[in-house]
Amino acid sequence: MILNASGCLDALEAPEVARALDAFVTKTVTPQPREGNRPVRIAETEAGMLNSIGLENPGIEGLLSDKLPRLAELGVPLWVSVGGFSASDYADLCAVLDGRAEVATIELNLSCPNVEEAPETAAEIVTAARARTAKPLYAKLSPAASDLPETARAVQAAGADGLSLVNTIRGLALDERTLQPRLGHELGGYSGPALKPIALAAVYQCYRATGLPIVGMGGITTGLDALEFMAAGARAVALGTVLFADAQAPGRIRRELAEELAARDVANAEEVCGLSHRAGPVRVA
């Protein structure tokens, strides 16, 4: 199963790319509209990208009245990413979305590095959200958590149905001439190939800690990358930074993954999930 990472694809501007996915994840929506952080908002680095968008979005009413009906016409399952600044924000958003048939899953963005976080713990936010919706809830966690497996266990106990791992990690880029921050917000969320080992470790640890369904993301650019995330414990993968450079990435990575499975004489991708935790590794024929 291949998705996009939230905020890395505008499905209404590139519907053909969205239709190549198994599900589309919206940009994070908040209770009220947000203009986001001041520019500059994106900076490329040697091995990835920094972004400081700041959750720019039309707010929940704008999503429901304008974007959601049009997104539903794409014909792919919709995951809505929600964010807020208190547990009640998340709970209220989930309550509104609970009655929308277009929404298949709700992803709780608990780890945006570019805005202030809610004062409650991730588990407290999941508890509040769980009380207001029966839809599947995925908790999106930060790789910077002091004890990520423990956080994963806590959100599982609070009612999360799955995990999205990982969000970006905070980073800084300086202008080589002025030696000043290249982003208007100074720090930003770092994504791209350099994030992959960190994300793989998070998936590996949290799969072992919880056994929950996991969407793995962070530096996936090839079918082999996707295979590694699945072996670490992911049941699905999400594409992020690669979509900015390669609009054909969903189809290409799907084909490459099939080739990797065939080379290992594996008939079904589900057989690979969690393989790194089991004896007898599958090797390329």
Backbone as CSV, one residue per row, in Angstrom:
resi,resn,N_x,N_y,N_z,CA_x,CA_y,CA_z,C_x,C_y,C_z
1,MET,0.849,-1.196,0.000,0.000,0.000,0.000,0.880,1.239,0.000
2,ILE,0.669,2.124,-0.955,1.487,3.323,-1.099,0.609,4.557,-0.946
3,LEU,1.013,5.443,-0.037,0.324,6.701,0.194,1.309,7.834,-0.063
4,ASN,0.824,9.058,0.101,1.702,10.219,0.130,1.837,10.669,1.573
5,ALA,2.963,11.278,1.893,3.097,11.909,3.198,2.303,13.209,3.180
6,SER,1.643,13.511,4.270,0.818,14.715,4.350,1.609,15.962,3.985
7,GLY,1.016,16.779,3.111,1.648,18.034,2.726,2.611,17.943,1.564
8,CYS,2.830,16.738,1.042,3.816,16.561,-0.031,3.194,16.379,-1.406
9,LEU,1.875,16.541,-1.508,1.210,16.414,-2.800,-0.101,17.182,-2.773
10,ASP,-0.292,18.029,-3.761,-1.571,18.717,-3.948,-2.374,17.899,-4.953
11,ALA,-3.300,17.097,-4.442,-4.044,16.178,-5.305,-4.924,16.892,-6.307
12,LEU,-5.391,18.088,-5.966,-6.262,18.807,-6.890,-5.472,19.417,-8.037
13,GLU,-4.179,19.673,-7.818,-3.317,20.172,-8.884,-2.690,19.036,-9.683
14,ALA,-2.534,17.875,-9.070,-1.918,16.722,-9.745,-2.773,15.480,-9.498
15,PRO,-4.000,15.461,-10.017,-4.905,14.340,-9.742,-4.396,13.007,-10.259
16,GLU,-3.638,13.020,-11.364,-3.146,11.760,-11.910,-2.129,11.111,-10.971
17,VAL,-1.369,11.930,-10.250,-0.417,11.386,-9.277,-1.185,10.807,-8.095
18,ALA,-2.194,11.526,-7.620,-2.992,11.047,-6.491,-3.680,9.724,-6.816
19,ARG,-4.156,9.583,-8.050,-4.856,8.347,-8.426,-3.905,7.160,-8.529
20,ALA,-2.609,7.414,-8.593,-1.628,6.331,-8.620,-1.336,5.795,-7.219
21,LEU,-1.900,6.445,-6.196,-1.719,6.025,-4.810,-2.850,5.097,-4.379
22,ASP,-2.630,4.371,-3.295,-3.673,3.522,-2.731,-4.571,4.305,-1.780
23,ALA,-4.087,5.449,-1.310,-4.882,6.375,-0.501,-4.180,7.722,-0.543
24,PHE,-4.978,8.788,-0.448,-4.409,10.132,-0.448,-4.562,10.740,0.935
25,VAL,-3.457,11.302,1.454,-3.450,11.947,2.768,-3.451,13.460,2.559
26,THR,-4.421,14.138,3.152,-4.521,15.581,2.975,-3.416,16.304,3.736
27,LYS,-3.237,17.559,3.375,-2.417,18.445,4.178,-3.088,18.593,5.538
28,THR,-2.303,18.809,6.583,-2.884,18.920,7.925,-3.858,20.098,8.001
29,VAL,-5.039,19.808,8.533,-6.057,20.840,8.703,-6.174,21.180,10.182
30,THR,-6.400,22.442,10.477,-6.552,22.926,11.845,-7.955,23.518,12.010
31,PRO,-8.378,23.801,13.240,-9.740,24.329,13.428,-9.990,25.627,12.663
32,GLN,-9.017,26.532,12.666,-9.154,27.809,11.988,-8.150,27.892,10.829
33,PRO,-8.420,28.715,9.813,-7.448,28.886,8.726,-6.114,29.406,9.256
34,ARG,-5.024,28.998,8.595,-3.688,29.459,8.970,-2.941,29.914,7.724
35,GLU,-2.247,31.038,7.836,-1.443,31.530,6.720,-0.086,30.851,6.664
36,GLY,0.347,30.242,7.756,1.636,29.574,7.780,2.751,30.524,8.155
37,ASN,3.969,30.010,8.101,5.137,30.799,8.490,5.563,31.745,7.385
38,ARG,6.359,32.718,7.746,6.852,33.685,6.774,7.850,33.000,5.826
39,PRO,7.958,33.474,4.592,8.951,32.909,3.673,10.350,33.355,4.126
40,VAL,11.375,32.635,3.709,11.422,31.508,2.790,10.966,30.260,3.544
41,ARG,10.242,29.359,2.840,9.666,28.195,3.520,10.326,26.876,3.162
42,ILE,11.051,26.820,2.063,11.676,25.569,1.630,13.132,25.826,1.257
43,ALA,14.000,24.936,1.677,15.423,25.029,1.334,15.963,23.633,1.063
44,GLU,16.546,23.443,-0.112,17.175,22.165,-0.423,18.515,22.062,0.284
45,THR,18.882,20.822,0.625,20.181,20.555,1.230,20.871,19.455,0.425
46,GLU,22.075,19.078,0.863,22.825,18.072,0.110,22.099,16.731,0.024
47,ALA,21.370,16.374,1.066,20.752,15.048,1.091,19.288,15.105,1.495
48,GLY,18.620,16.208,1.157,17.217,16.284,1.526,16.662,17.686,1.376
49,MET,15.701,17.999,2.215,14.999,19.272,2.104,14.521,19.715,3.478
50,LEU,14.607,21.026,3.721,14.038,21.626,4.918,12.773,22.373,4.527
51,ASN,11.720,22.242,5.343,10.522,23.026,5.074,10.026,23.655,6.368
52,SER,9.455,24.820,6.228,8.869,25.520,7.363,7.538,26.138,6.926
53,ILE,6.632,25.284,6.463,5.349,25.752,5.954,4.494,26.320,7.085
54,GLY,4.514,25.657,8.235,3.752,26.163,9.374,2.272,25.844,9.342
55,LEU,1.933,24.687,8.758,0.536,24.220,8.712,-0.405,25.209,8.021
56,GLU,0.041,25.812,6.935,-0.864,26.650,6.145,-2.023,25.797,5.649
57,ASN,-3.259,26.240,5.897,-4.428,25.475,5.459,-5.678,26.337,5.574
58,PRO,-6.776,25.932,4.919,-7.995,26.751,4.903,-8.872,26.586,6.129
59,GLY,-8.447,25.762,7.105,-9.290,25.495,8.255,-10.308,24.413,7.948
60,ILE,-10.908,23.858,8.985,-11.800,22.719,8.793,-13.018,23.076,7.943
61,GLU,-13.563,24.270,8.099,-14.737,24.635,7.301,-14.379,24.744,5.824
62,GLY,-13.199,25.307,5.546,-12.755,25.395,4.160,-12.520,24.032,3.550
63,LEU,-11.980,23.116,4.338,-11.765,21.753,3.849,-13.085,21.080,3.522
64,LEU,-14.031,21.171,4.441,-15.299,20.468,4.263,-16.142,21.037,3.133
65,SER,-16.126,22.369,2.986,-17.007,22.991,1.992,-16.425,23.005,0.592
66,ASP,-15.107,23.007,0.495,-14.478,23.161,-0.816,-13.638,21.954,-1.222
67,LYS,-12.612,21.663,-0.453,-11.633,20.666,-0.888,-12.117,19.227,-0.776
68,LEU,-12.768,18.878,0.323,-13.131,17.476,0.532,-14.063,16.929,-0.549
69,PRO,-15.109,17.652,-0.957,-15.957,17.118,-2.033,-15.180,16.875,-3.329
70,ARG,-14.243,17.780,-3.644,-13.461,17.601,-4.872,-12.458,16.466,-4.736
71,LEU,-11.875,16.306,-3.559,-10.945,15.202,-3.342,-11.659,13.858,-3.450
72,ALA,-12.907,13.805,-2.997,-13.667,12.560,-3.057,-13.868,12.102,-4.493
73,GLU,-13.869,13.045,-5.435,-14.054,12.704,-6.845,-12.847,11.994,-7.453
74,LEU,-11.722,11.988,-6.746,-10.529,11.311,-7.257,-10.707,9.805,-7.307
75,GLY,-11.565,9.286,-6.443,-11.820,7.852,-6.450,-10.829,7.032,-5.657
76,VAL,-10.042,7.665,-4.788,-9.122,6.933,-3.920,-9.517,7.215,-2.468
77,PRO,-9.281,6.252,-1.561,-9.605,6.494,-0.154,-8.888,7.740,0.369
78,LEU,-9.571,8.487,1.227,-9.018,9.737,1.745,-8.678,9.602,3.225
79,TRP,-7.459,9.988,3.554,-7.038,10.139,4.938,-6.941,11.635,5.193
80,VAL,-7.520,12.098,6.275,-7.433,13.507,6.624,-6.480,13.668,7.804
81,SER,-5.459,14.490,7.598,-4.504,14.797,8.658,-5.019,15.989,9.442
82,VAL,-5.069,15.860,10.758,-5.568,16.945,11.601,-4.495,17.381,12.581
83,GLY,-4.502,18.675,12.899,-3.562,19.229,13.858,-4.228,20.284,14.705
84,GLY,-3.615,20.606,15.818,-4.186,21.608,16.696,-3.210,22.021,17.772
85,PHE,-3.712,22.809,18.709,-2.860,23.370,19.748,-3.361,23.001,21.137
86,SER,-4.294,22.048,21.171,-4.790,21.488,22.425,-5.493,20.178,22.099
87,ALA,-5.679,19.360,23.105,-6.385,18.093,22.898,-7.804,18.330,22.410
88,SER,-8.424,19.407,22.896,-9.799,19.695,22.466,-9.861,20.055,20.988
89,ASP,-8.808,20.694,20.457,-8.763,20.980,19.020,-8.843,19.685,18.214
90,TYR,-8.001,18.728,18.584,-7.989,17.443,17.875,-9.335,16.741,18.016
91,ALA,-9.877,16.750,19.233,-11.143,16.064,19.475,-12.266,16.678,18.656
92,ASP,-12.311,17.996,18.600,-13.377,18.669,17.846,-13.265,18.375,16.352
93,LEU,-12.057,18.365,15.842,-11.861,18.054,14.423,-12.313,16.628,14.122
94,CYS,-11.959,15.707,14.988,-12.352,14.309,14.777,-13.866,14.157,14.827
95,ALA,-14.504,14.905,15.712,-15.957,14.827,15.817,-16.625,15.293,14.529
96,VAL,-16.103,16.353,13.930,-16.659,16.865,12.682,-16.445,15.866,11.546
97,LEU,-15.265,15.292,11.486,-14.939,14.366,10.396,-15.620,13.013,10.559
98,ASP,-16.010,12.689,11.775,-16.614,11.390,12.031,-17.876,11.183,11.198
99,GLY,-18.575,12.255,10.912,-19.811,12.133,10.143,-19.638,12.251,8.645
100,ARG,-18.406,12.345,8.176,-18.162,12.501,6.738,-17.777,11.163,6.119
101,ALA,-18.647,10.672,5.251,-18.431,9.365,4.625,-17.199,9.362,3.723
102,GLU,-16.797,10.543,3.235,-15.638,10.600,2.342,-14.333,10.238,3.050
103,VAL,-14.314,10.387,4.372,-13.082,10.222,5.145,-12.929,8.771,5.586
104,ALA,-11.869,8.114,5.124,-11.626,6.718,5.481,-10.875,6.604,6.797
105,THR,-9.898,7.488,7.001,-9.011,7.407,8.167,-8.628,8.814,8.587
106,ILE,-8.392,9.002,9.872,-7.915,10.278,10.395,-6.495,10.088,10.913
107,GLU,-5.589,10.931,10.448,-4.206,10.908,10.927,-4.009,12.087,11.876
108,LEU,-3.589,11.803,13.091,-3.351,12.844,14.090,-1.904,13.303,13.981
109,ASN,-1.717,14.525,13.500,-0.368,15.073,13.371,0.077,15.553,14.748
110,LEU,0.819,14.719,15.439,1.228,15.004,16.811,2.661,15.498,16.894
111,SER,3.245,15.877,15.754,4.696,16.085,15.764,5.190,17.090,14.745
112,CYS,4.412,18.111,14.400,4.894,19.102,13.445,6.002,19.931,14.083
113,PRO,7.188,19.998,13.486,8.296,20.724,14.108,8.247,22.230,13.883
114,ASN,7.266,22.718,13.128,7.262,24.128,12.730,6.221,24.984,13.456
115,VAL,5.498,24.400,14.406,4.499,25.153,15.163,4.573,24.737,16.627
116,GLU,3.948,25.526,17.480,3.882,25.166,18.886,3.046,23.906,19.058
117,GLU,3.494,23.045,19.973,2.774,21.811,20.219,1.715,22.006,21.296
118,ALA,0.716,21.132,21.288,-0.287,21.133,22.346,0.382,20.784,23.671
119,PRO,-0.129,21.328,24.773,0.494,21.041,26.068,0.275,19.612,26.537
120,GLU,-0.764,18.953,26.029,-1.039,17.585,26.444,-0.072,16.596,25.785
121,THR,0.066,15.441,26.383,0.899,14.397,25.802,0.200,13.792,24.591
122,ALA,0.974,13.061,23.783,0.393,12.401,22.616,-0.730,11.467,23.033
123,ALA,-0.541,10.743,24.128,-1.564,9.805,24.585,-2.837,10.528,25.000
124,GLU,-2.690,11.672,25.651,-3.869,12.431,26.063,-4.645,12.945,24.855
125,ILE,-3.921,13.344,23.812,-4.592,13.810,22.601,-5.337,12.658,21.922
126,VAL,-4.693,11.500,21.849,-5.350,10.336,21.243,-6.591,9.948,22.040
127,THR,-6.505,9.987,23.353,-7.660,9.664,24.193,-8.832,10.593,23.885
128,ALA,-8.542,11.891,23.785,-9.592,12.870,23.489,-10.179,12.642,22.105
129,ALA,-9.318,12.352,21.126,-9.790,12.123,19.760,-10.599,10.834,19.665
130,ARG,-10.137,9.793,20.342,-10.812,8.490,20.289,-12.233,8.573,20.812
131,ALA,-12.457,9.447,21.771,-13.792,9.587,22.355,-14.782,10.243,21.409
132,ARG,-14.269,10.855,20.322,-15.152,11.623,19.448,-15.304,11.032,18.052
133,THR,-14.644,9.913,17.781,-14.783,9.321,16.446,-14.617,7.813,16.496
134,ALA,-15.323,7.152,15.596,-15.174,5.712,15.439,-14.282,5.368,14.252
135,LYS,-13.833,6.389,13.526,-12.983,6.145,12.359,-11.585,5.701,12.803
136,PRO,-10.874,4.961,11.949,-9.507,4.572,12.291,-8.635,5.800,12.560
137,LEU,-7.836,5.730,13.619,-6.949,6.818,14.004,-5.495,6.364,13.900
138,TYR,-4.714,7.114,13.142,-3.276,6.869,13.064,-2.548,8.037,13.737
139,ALA,-1.635,7.728,14.625,-0.868,8.751,15.324,0.464,8.956,14.608
140,LYS,0.704,10.194,14.142,1.955,10.516,13.464,2.938,11.072,14.490
141,LEU,4.034,10.357,14.698,4.964,10.663,15.776,6.295,11.185,15.256
142,SER,6.997,11.866,16.144,8.289,12.456,15.810,9.427,11.491,16.128
143,PRO,10.451,11.435,15.272,11.616,10.610,15.590,12.442,11.210,16.723
144,ALA,12.132,12.450,17.110,12.894,13.117,18.170,12.362,12.819,19.563
145,ALA,11.306,12.019,19.665,10.757,11.679,20.978,11.832,11.015,21.833
146,SER,11.861,11.360,23.113,12.919,10.840,23.991,12.855,9.327,24.123
147,ASP,11.670,8.753,24.098,11.500,7.301,24.140,10.350,6.956,23.203
148,LEU,10.672,6.837,21.923,9.631,6.642,20.914,8.832,5.361,21.120
149,PRO,9.467,4.216,21.414,8.661,3.010,21.644,7.663,3.176,22.801
150,GLU,8.067,3.874,23.854,7.159,4.093,24.972,5.996,4.998,24.560
151,THR,6.299,6.036,23.758,5.234,6.894,23.239,4.272,6.089,22.385
152,ALA,4.822,5.200,21.566,3.980,4.359,20.711,3.077,3.464,21.548
153,ARG,3.612,2.878,22.598,2.787,2.043,23.478,1.688,2.872,24.147
154,ALA,2.034,4.104,24.507,1.057,4.970,25.182,-0.095,5.339,24.261
155,VAL,0.191,5.677,23.007,-0.902,6.030,22.094,-1.700,4.795,21.710
156,GLN,-1.061,3.635,21.689,-1.793,2.391,21.453,-2.796,2.149,22.578
157,ALA,-2.351,2.315,23.809,-3.245,2.123,24.958,-4.372,3.148,24.965
158,ALA,-4.101,4.325,24.390,-5.113,5.393,24.358,-6.136,5.198,23.253
159,GLY,-5.883,4.244,22.343,-6.876,3.952,21.319,-6.452,4.158,19.880
160,ALA,-5.170,4.435,19.635,-4.702,4.573,18.251,-4.790,3.229,17.542
161,ASP,-5.248,3.255,16.289,-5.359,2.036,15.489,-4.090,1.748,14.701
162,GLY,-3.242,2.765,14.554,-2.011,2.588,13.795,-1.088,3.760,14.029
163,LEU,0.105,3.666,13.437,1.134,4.692,13.591,1.604,5.158,12.228
164,SER,1.903,6.447,12.105,2.575,6.996,10.928,3.961,7.413,11.382
165,LEU,4.985,6.788,10.805,6.368,6.990,11.258,7.285,7.190,10.068
166,VAL,7.946,8.324,10.026,7.997,9.379,11.028,7.675,10.722,10.381
167,ASN,7.475,11.736,11.242,7.413,13.103,10.754,8.834,13.593,10.529
168,THR,8.955,14.797,10.017,10.288,15.366,9.807,10.967,15.627,11.149
169,ILE,12.271,15.834,11.097,13.045,16.152,12.294,13.620,17.556,12.136
170,ARG,13.690,18.301,13.187,14.083,19.712,13.104,15.539,19.860,12.648
171,GLY,15.742,20.799,11.705,17.083,21.041,11.174,17.275,22.502,10.799
172,LEU,18.500,22.827,10.431,18.868,24.209,10.097,19.787,24.213,8.887
173,ALA,19.584,25.171,7.994,20.485,25.393,6.856,20.891,26.861,6.849
174,LEU,22.191,27.120,6.620,22.704,28.483,6.588,23.093,28.868,5.167
175,ASP,22.862,30.102,4.823,23.298,30.624,3.537,24.819,30.663,3.518
176,GLU,25.412,30.114,2.473,26.873,30.000,2.441,27.579,31.341,2.348
177,ARG,26.870,32.376,1.886,27.487,33.705,1.779,27.290,34.532,3.041
178,THR,26.061,34.564,3.541,25.762,35.416,4.687,25.883,34.698,6.023
179,LEU,25.850,33.346,5.967,25.861,32.517,7.172,24.655,32.785,8.071
180,GLN,23.560,33.204,7.438,22.299,33.398,8.129,21.341,32.262,7.752
181,PRO,20.353,31.981,8.607,19.398,30.916,8.288,18.724,31.140,6.936
182,ARG,18.626,30.074,6.168,18.025,30.168,4.841,16.499,30.195,4.898
183,LEU,15.910,29.699,5.970,14.463,29.717,6.120,14.025,30.947,6.908
184,GLY,12.883,31.485,6.537,12.360,32.640,7.249,12.066,32.343,8.700
185,HIS,11.680,31.101,8.985,11.374,30.667,10.355,12.613,30.125,11.048
186,GLU,13.756,30.224,10.372,15.064,29.755,10.835,15.157,28.228,10.812
187,LEU,14.475,27.538,11.723,14.519,26.081,11.749,13.368,25.512,10.932
188,GLY,13.567,24.303,10.434,12.513,23.662,9.651,12.538,22.164,9.821
189,GLY,11.565,21.503,9.226,11.491,20.052,9.268,12.333,19.438,8.165
190,TYR,13.224,18.539,8.537,14.160,17.938,7.578,13.607,16.611,7.058
191,SER,13.605,16.455,5.750,13.115,15.235,5.115,14.055,14.847,3.992
192,GLY,13.787,13.685,3.391,14.621,13.240,2.281,15.470,12.035,2.642
193,PRO,16.357,11.618,1.726,17.134,10.388,1.920,17.901,10.304,3.233
194,ALA,18.393,11.435,3.735,19.166,11.391,4.979,18.324,10.978,6.176
195,LEU,17.002,11.091,6.055,16.111,10.738,7.156,15.841,9.237,7.224
196,LYS,16.157,8.520,6.165,15.760,7.109,6.073,16.258,6.240,7.232
197,PRO,17.536,6.244,7.601,17.967,5.369,8.701,17.251,5.678,10.020
198,ILE,16.973,6.957,10.257,16.261,7.356,11.472,14.833,6.821,11.437
199,ALA,14.190,6.957,10.275,12.809,6.492,10.131,12.730,4.969,10.221
200,LEU,13.689,4.283,9.612,13.710,2.820,9.682,13.826,2.346,11.125
201,ALA,14.694,3.009,11.889,14.854,2.643,13.294,13.552,2.833,14.055
202,ALA,12.840,3.919,13.762,11.576,4.188,14.437,10.546,3.103,14.117
203,VAL,10.435,2.740,12.846,9.496,1.694,12.447,9.859,0.376,13.112
204,TYR,11.125,0.042,13.093,11.615,-1.220,13.671,11.272,-1.303,15.158
205,GLN,11.582,-0.230,15.895,11.347,-0.227,17.337,9.864,-0.246,17.686
206,CYS,9.080,0.546,16.962,7.659,0.652,17.296,6.870,-0.580,16.879
207,TYR,7.290,-1.239,15.820,6.661,-2.507,15.440,6.887,-3.531,16.541
208,ARG,8.108,-3.586,17.016,8.436,-4.534,18.082,7.692,-4.197,19.363
209,ALA,7.508,-2.896,19.624,6.882,-2.474,20.874,5.375,-2.640,20.878
210,THR,4.743,-2.511,19.695,3.275,-2.465,19.666,2.609,-3.494,18.768
211,GLY,3.228,-3.846,17.655,2.570,-4.706,16.676,1.477,-4.006,15.901
212,LEU,1.338,-2.687,16.082,0.303,-1.930,15.373,0.613,-1.831,13.882
213,PRO,-0.410,-1.647,13.039,-0.155,-1.306,11.637,0.623,0.001,11.569
214,ILE,1.628,0.034,10.715,2.490,1.208,10.608,2.575,1.643,9.152
215,VAL,2.442,2.961,8.929,2.791,3.571,7.651,4.194,4.134,7.813
216,GLY,5.141,3.576,7.088,6.523,4.010,7.199,6.842,5.070,6.165
217,MET,7.582,6.088,6.587,7.950,7.171,5.664,9.226,7.838,6.153
218,GLY,9.958,8.389,5.194,11.198,9.072,5.518,12.296,8.649,4.557
219,GLY,12.466,9.379,3.478,13.553,9.106,2.545,13.311,7.980,1.567
220,ILE,12.067,7.576,1.361,11.787,6.491,0.407,11.832,7.039,-1.011
221,THR,12.739,6.506,-1.815,12.861,6.934,-3.211,12.846,5.771,-4.198
222,THR,12.970,4.530,-3.703,13.021,3.362,-4.581,12.160,2.241,-4.019
223,GLY,11.955,1.227,-4.850,11.236,0.056,-4.390,11.978,-0.674,-3.292
224,LEU,13.310,-0.680,-3.361,14.098,-1.316,-2.305,13.912,-0.588,-0.977
225,ASP,13.844,0.735,-1.017,13.568,1.491,0.207,12.240,1.043,0.811
226,ALA,11.222,0.938,-0.032,9.907,0.520,0.449,9.973,-0.879,1.058
227,LEU,10.708,-1.771,0.401,10.847,-3.136,0.903,11.499,-3.147,2.281
228,GLU,12.509,-2.309,2.477,13.191,-2.261,3.765,12.257,-1.771,4.866
229,PHE,11.439,-0.780,4.569,10.489,-0.304,5.567,9.492,-1.400,5.930
230,MET,9.073,-2.164,4.946,8.134,-3.240,5.216,8.791,-4.333,6.044
231,ALA,10.033,-4.650,5.742,10.747,-5.654,6.520,10.921,-5.207,7.966
232,ALA,11.073,-3.903,8.161,11.222,-3.372,9.517,9.910,-3.391,10.279
233,GLY,8.779,-3.512,9.567,7.499,-3.616,10.249,6.362,-2.807,9.665
234,ALA,6.608,-2.040,8.612,5.548,-1.226,8.017,4.640,-2.071,7.132
235,ARG,3.347,-1.828,7.227,2.396,-2.480,6.327,2.136,-1.630,5.096
236,ALA,2.462,-0.355,5.182,2.293,0.572,4.069,3.444,1.563,4.119
237,VAL,3.669,2.254,3.005,4.705,3.274,2.960,4.121,4.552,2.376
238,ALA,4.705,5.673,2.773,4.257,6.969,2.262,5.433,7.676,1.609
239,LEU,5.160,8.316,0.487,6.181,9.037,-0.265,6.090,10.516,0.055
240,GLY,7.243,11.131,0.278,7.267,12.534,0.642,8.087,13.368,-0.305
241,THR,9.333,13.639,0.071,10.201,14.530,-0.699,10.355,14.090,-2.146
242,VAL,10.355,12.792,-2.401,10.543,12.297,-3.762,9.466,12.825,-4.707
243,LEU,8.272,13.105,-4.196,7.181,13.577,-5.052,7.436,14.970,-5.612
244,PHE,8.300,15.752,-4.964,8.620,17.075,-5.470,9.487,16.997,-6.731
245,ALA,10.217,15.905,-6.882,11.145,15.774,-8.008,10.678,14.774,-9.058
246,ASP,9.804,13.839,-8.671,9.427,12.760,-9.583,7.933,12.477,-9.456
247,ALA,7.154,13.018,-10.366,5.706,12.823,-10.338,5.323,11.375,-10.637
248,GLN,6.233,10.624,-11.237,5.968,9.227,-11.579,6.390,8.282,-10.469
249,ALA,6.805,8.816,-9.341,7.345,7.983,-8.268,6.393,6.900,-7.781
250,PRO,5.090,7.160,-7.594,4.228,6.082,-7.093,4.234,4.842,-7.979
251,GLY,4.045,5.029,-9.279,4.049,3.883,-10.184,5.407,3.234,-10.290
252,ARG,6.450,4.047,-10.365,7.813,3.502,-10.482,8.176,2.680,-9.248
253,ILE,7.911,3.226,-8.060,8.267,2.524,-6.831,7.433,1.250,-6.680
254,ARG,6.185,1.294,-7.119,5.347,0.096,-7.067,5.946,-1.008,-7.948
255,ARG,6.392,-0.621,-9.158,7.002,-1.611,-10.056,8.314,-2.139,-9.471
256,GLU,9.118,-1.250,-8.947,10.398,-1.677,-8.372,10.193,-2.592,-7.170
257,LEU,9.188,-2.315,-6.370,8.898,-3.173,-5.227,8.503,-4.568,-5.700
258,ALA,7.670,-4.627,-6.733,7.272,-5.929,-7.280,8.488,-6.693,-7.783
259,GLU,9.430,-5.986,-8.413,10.653,-6.627,-8.895,11.510,-7.137,-7.738
260,GLU,11.584,-6.363,-6.672,12.351,-6.789,-5.503,11.744,-8.033,-4.868
261,LEU,10.421,-8.079,-4.807,9.748,-9.246,-4.249,9.974,-10.472,-5.128
262,ALA,9.857,-10.289,-6.449,10.052,-11.407,-7.372,11.469,-11.939,-7.291
263,ALA,12.442,-11.053,-7.143,13.841,-11.470,-7.059,14.104,-12.307,-5.813
264,ARG,13.254,-12.134,-4.813,13.383,-12.897,-3.572,12.397,-14.054,-3.503
265,ASP,11.689,-14.283,-4.610,10.709,-15.361,-4.704,9.634,-15.226,-3.638
266,VAL,9.194,-13.978,-3.413,8.129,-13.684,-2.460,6.883,-13.314,-3.261
267,ALA,5.800,-14.016,-3.020,4.593,-13.821,-3.827,3.788,-12.613,-3.394
268,ASN,3.805,-12.285,-2.110,2.934,-11.245,-1.585,3.717,-10.330,-0.661
269,ALA,3.505,-9.024,-0.818,4.236,-8.059,-0.001,3.962,-8.240,1.483
270,GLU,2.770,-8.742,1.832,2.438,-8.926,3.240,3.368,-9.916,3.919
271,GLU,3.955,-10.827,3.141,4.880,-11.803,3.716,6.150,-11.140,4.239
272,VAL,6.448,-9.957,3.736,7.684,-9.283,4.106,7.527,-8.476,5.391
273,CYS,6.297,-8.110,5.729,6.073,-7.243,6.883,6.663,-7.851,8.153
274,GLY,7.596,-7.149,8.767,8.227,-7.609,9.999,9.307,-8.635,9.810
275,LEU,9.721,-8.869,8.564,10.706,-9.914,8.287,12.021,-9.696,9.034
276,SER,12.398,-8.452,9.240,13.658,-8.170,9.928,13.650,-8.659,11.367
277,HIS,12.473,-8.938,11.902,12.356,-9.391,13.285,12.325,-10.914,13.384
278,ARG,12.375,-11.594,12.246,12.279,-13.047,12.240,13.564,-13.669,11.724
279,ALA,13.798,-14.898,12.131,14.987,-15.635,11.665,14.792,-16.066,10.219
280,GLY,15.884,-16.370,9.548,15.826,-16.852,8.186,15.535,-15.789,7.181
281,PRO,16.424,-14.794,7.019,16.176,-13.711,6.079,16.037,-14.182,4.647
282,VAL,15.202,-13.490,3.890,15.036,-13.787,2.475,16.108,-13.034,1.705
283,ARG,16.849,-13.723,0.870,17.928,-13.099,0.115,17.597,-13.090,-1.369
284,VAL,18.227,-12.189,-2.096,18.018,-12.110,-3.538,18.534,-13.383,-4.188
285,ALA,17.704,-13.943,-5.067,18.084,-15.192,-5.739,19.270,-14.923,-6.662
